[in-house]
């Protein structure tokens, strides 16, 4: 009991303890704030990729695509673990908007909007037709025109606050889309001078997936039109991908494993049919595997930050070590007194390690409280800094970031607090052991007073 | 007198310290034996090894050579745990500079030896009893009203009385006092000596170290230490 009392008294009666406490609090504050923001950004990015992809995809990066997708789609729709299936055409095209003569290269995605909304978060990414995907490709001015959905950053300017200003009555602007159709063998489908397929669509909506690359380079077209433009229609029609959404209780890995089994069996059945050799190029991937190259970059940044803050943690160990070295040096008399009344070396270590643990807990509490307060107002603070000084953490005209993430993850906070306490104990360990080894008779000498 | 009546005896104690490159031989075969209930004063000039001998008797230090027996038990044969228990239960120390912990109140300082061997859970059950004993001791040394004060709020004499109360809290068989009046004025020192005499009359065995002959005369027996040996 005396160990607890002494540790507590050392904590609040020694002024030097407050410096160590401030170091721990500052370190915890910084780590909590940066990890919350960074984890939030990575989490939002992953969520955006998940919404964009669905749970699982079957397909190929090849522009040729793969055949018999309808047969496999029917198989998928019959199994009990699948909630939505959406065949998708994916290719590249040149677009001219509003009669401009200068075209730009974009990615085109051909979808059935209703099926695609069931398999992915597409329906929620729309602006004008959110919640009613069936009319996605109906321009507001004239529903009979062939509509297209344009990535929001391709269509609208982003304000300095990261907002897009939507026209409440958007004009059905003509958008001409030009593709090179390919045969199943990968050759140009049209010989001679007329190599390309061109069709004019009319603006019907914007899509905001939250993924900068997608929103800045993608045009969604009706499935059949995209298929025709890319040369994938015909007796053995083809698609690029099949996006799949699993039922809520299905685990991602298990669902993907089941789809792989179904696909392998399906390939066996299709053997010998026209263009069936293309099926060998098709892969089954979870959304994480499919978007790995984008997610990995973000995760790498997060790992780098974690390593950097690990180094900050080492600095804290050193600060705590120095503070404890000072405290122990000033407390040699106490150590002698404790030993003279029967305390063991282990008891002395326990007093100082208890002190260190309390310091860690108190410092962490202050750091977490400060972090909570700061994160609660981080967006307001950034807004104020932007209005007063033009400072922004991320330039919203460039980065597809809305609010700065500010929701603390309890697990992360507990891990940070645990690490802070551990760091304090590590920092205090050597001085404590040194204190425990001190001979009482030396520490009680008159010269030590 | 039977040998069994010696509560503590030390034979052929040698102790030396290094001071830089030089080795200072403090004790050169000192012998001492104290009977149960005795009040013994060890006197000697400054640097004669009085305090070193007292520390060795109290297991705060180890001799280079020689044997210390407490109730026929050789201290050298004790484990670390037994040695801690010896310092906690068997002997009580009173130092010249009081050595109270600044972070604790006077009462907490007094009951510190009683708290040392007790874990948190057990402390909850014995807390009331120990605090009562601490208050009784403080009353006995005339500090009943000072229990909640901090050591720096007490005078030198009051601090020494608190240190004596601390030394007695576990009812030790042997009280070791190192220059208990050395840092006090004569009136205050006299009060401390009266307290020690009162304790001795009640049966407490006391070994006191002092360089002051007048103080030593208050003890029942005087042992003189000179040139590292008992004369």
Contacts between the chains, C-beta under 8 A, distances in Angstrom:
chain1	res1	chain2	res2	distance
A	1	B	115	5.4
A	1	B	118	6.6
A	1	B	119	7.5
A	1	B	120	5.3
A	1	B	123	4.0
A	1	B	127	7.9
A	2	B	108	7.9
A	2	B	112	6.0
A	2	B	115	4.1
A	2	B	116	6.4
A	4	B	120	6.8
A	5	B	104	7.1
A	5	B	108	6.9
A	6	B	101	7.3
A	6	B	103	6.2
A	6	B	104	7.4
A	9	B	103	3.6
A	9	B	104	7.0
A	10	B	103	6.5
A	13	B	102	8.0
A	13	B	103	5.6
A	333	B	99	6.7
A	334	B	101	5.7
A	334	B	103	7.8
A	336	B	99	7.2
A	337	B	99	4.8
A	337	B	100	7.7
A	337	B	101	6.0
A	338	B	116	7.6
A	339	B	60	7.5
A	339	B	87	7.2
A	340	B	58	7.6
A	340	B	60	5.9
A	340	B	87	6.2
A	340	B	93	5.2
A	340	B	95	8.0
A	340	B	99	7.3
A	341	B	87	6.7
A	341	B	88	6.0
A	341	B	93	7.6
A	341	B	112	5.7
A	341	B	113	4.2
A	341	B	116	5.7
A	341	B	166	7.4
A	342	B	84	4.8
A	342	B	85	6.5
A	342	B	86	7.8
A	342	B	87	4.5
A	342	B	88	2.4
A	342	B	89	7.1
A	342	B	113	6.3
A	342	B	116	4.9
A	342	B	117	6.7
A	343	B	84	7.0
A	343	B	88	8.0
A	343	B	116	5.3
A	344	B	80	6.7
A	344	B	81	7.3
A	344	B	84	4.9
A	345	B	80	7.9
A	347	B	116	7.1
A	439	B	61	7.1
A	440	B	60	4.9
A	440	B	61	7.8
A	441	B	55	4.9
A	441	B	60	4.7
A	441	B	61	4.2
A	444	B	60	7.4
A	444	B	95	6.6
A	444	B	99	6.4
A	446	B	96	7.7
A	446	B	97	6.8
A	449	B	97	5.8
